[in-house]
Amino acid sequence: MSFIQVRNVWQQYGDQTVLENLRLDIDQGEFCALVGASGCGKSTFLRMLLGQERPHRGQILLDDKPLVAEPDPSRGIVFQRYSVLPHLSVLDNVALGLELPRAPLLGRLFGRAKAEARTQAAQLLRRVGLDHALDKYPSQLSGGMQQRLAIAQALIMKPRMLLLDEPFGALDPGIRKDMHALLLELWQETGLTVLMVTHDLSEGFTLGTRLLVFDKVRNDPQAPGAYGARITYDLPLNLDRRATREAVAALPAHVTGALKTA
Amino acid sequence: MRLINRKPGPSWRISLAMLPFALLLVAYLAGSAARLAENPQDKLLPSVVQMADAVERMAFKEDPRSGRYLLWDDTAASLKRLAMGLAIAAALGLSLGILAGSLPLFGAALSPLLTVVSMIPPLAILPVLFIVFGLDELSKVMLIVLGITPVIARDLEQRAREIPAELLIKAQTLGANTWTLILRVVLPQLLPRLLIALQLALGSAWLFLIAAEAIASTDGLGYRIFLVRRYLAMDVILPYVAWITLLAWLMDLGLKRLTRAAFPWYEGGRA
């Protein structure tokens, strides 16, 4: 069975229908780009995957089990803004993800456990190119660096899927390109399932292995809220990358292990 | 250049800041001199020399009756009450604010209560405090606590609500439970705001302190002022008021500096 199964999901607020009858299967390791006009429910869909909202009807299965109805470490998230904690340094922002699950009482680690968490966090931060800014506060970072931090923060949890809600919407084009490269590298290294909402079609085409277009098929001018959006196009993209990924996945584990460390 | 576009330079800024104080001082000295020239026994606007004498008597000479230095004793007594009141109010206000602001179930129960309680004029229940807690220290501290806790709690509740939902969700994806989420995300973000709330509540805290001391006390700055009022001792009252003002101003400055030193991320984080 597929990794994520969306079974006839509807979402409505009051009499405003946002999504109708969504049916979708997503395999492990796919990079889905979710595009569509604003207000067409792509972010709503992402919030349901995150557990921030519950479907009005239907259900979403992760590995054949119903999705946990509140945010948890199995799903990483990067928002467009407010993704990082302003009161923690760059290093602590990432180390926090190692501290919280292990310290349910105090929320922090001490001594060697703390040092280990910080070393591990520093390694990941080097990978995203933030090793020069470990002691800075997020407000001292540029927008692009803040989003690098937010991605590192999500990845330290080794989530089962990474959800991105217009993560690069506020960045200027040059920086955005760098971020695309970084994100693709990380996706290739980790084999993570990624779902990314974007309003930039070309971004969706560049990054995704699958493009999902959300749109309203039916529209009643007398009752604008009566019908919701569906997925109108489901396009496989970047088949070469998808094939590479599948080929790598088919290799025996000891070979892929060697590849990943190389 | 239009007035709205003219800004003072650094040296101008200092001179302009001094100017109103200097004018007030000159006006007082002139008034005092004129009244004293007419009637040397006048008590309403004492001269600088008379006030200096009073300060000398209150601060640097033993009181003949008690053998104590009254100004310092009064100051210590008042500051102790104020500090206890502020500390208890800060702890209570912070706890209530976090509960009401970040846990919707608690907020539903607490918010309306806080709104109503903050409307009770604290001085109106001062007699109740005297009856319940006696005339000792406790009732004075309680007046400060009851007077400023609702204000601090409501402010922090509001600030807790303003923490972006994204941050709370992010922390949950990082493995936080409700308790550690409050401990590591909500609390540290509210602490600088608590200091600012305290700074704003300082004025009311002093008001309640002086009021409580004026009504029932045997020492304290407020007690002394209301005691010597019987003898029209303006030469004592005015220096005491200046001293209280100085103390309050220093506390305000201290809180401001502390906020900046302890939470370097705060000012930048608001941009």
Contacts between the chains, C-beta under 8 A, distances in Angstrom:
chain1	res1	chain2	res2	distance
A	50	B	169	7.0
A	50	B	173	7.8
A	52	B	169	6.0
A	70	B	172	6.8
A	71	B	169	4.9
A	71	B	172	4.0
A	71	B	173	5.0
A	72	B	172	6.6
A	72	B	173	6.8
A	72	B	175	7.8
A	73	B	173	6.0
A	73	B	174	6.8
A	73	B	175	4.6
A	75	B	173	6.0
A	76	B	173	5.9
A	77	B	169	6.5
A	77	B	170	6.4
A	77	B	173	5.4
A	79	B	166	4.6
A	79	B	170	7.5
A	81	B	164	7.7
A	81	B	166	7.1
A	82	B	164	4.0
A	82	B	166	3.9
A	82	B	167	5.6
A	82	B	170	7.9
A	83	B	166	6.4
A	83	B	170	6.1
A	84	B	170	7.7
A	85	B	167	6.2
A	85	B	170	7.4
A	85	B	171	7.4
A	85	B	185	6.3
A	86	B	189	7.3
A	86	B	265	5.7
A	86	B	269	3.8
A	87	B	188	4.7
A	87	B	189	5.5
A	87	B	263	7.3
A	87	B	265	5.2
A	87	B	266	7.7
A	87	B	269	7.0
A	88	B	188	8.0
A	96	B	171	7.8
A	96	B	174	5.7
A	96	B	184	6.8
A	97	B	174	4.1
A	97	B	175	6.5
A	100	B	171	7.4
A	100	B	174	5.4
A	100	B	175	4.1
A	100	B	176	4.8
A	100	B	180	5.5
A	100	B	184	7.0
A	101	B	174	7.9
A	101	B	175	3.5
A	103	B	180	7.1
A	104	B	177	5.9
A	104	B	179	7.6
A	104	B	180	6.5
A	105	B	179	7.6
A	105	B	180	7.8
A	106	B	180	7.6
A	106	B	183	7.2
A	107	B	176	7.0
A	107	B	179	7.6
A	107	B	180	3.4
A	107	B	183	4.6
A	107	B	184	4.3
A	108	B	184	7.0
A	137	B	264	7.1
A	137	B	265	4.2
A	137	B	268	6.4
A	137	B	269	7.2
A	138	B	265	7.9
A	138	B	269	7.6
A	139	B	265	6.3
A	139	B	268	3.7
A	139	B	269	4.9
A	139	B	271	6.4
A	140	B	268	6.6
A	150	B	170	8.0
A	153	B	170	7.4
A	153	B	174	7.0
A	154	B	173	7.1
A	157	B	173	6.8
A	157	B	174	6.3
A	157	B	175	6.9
A	159	B	173	7.3
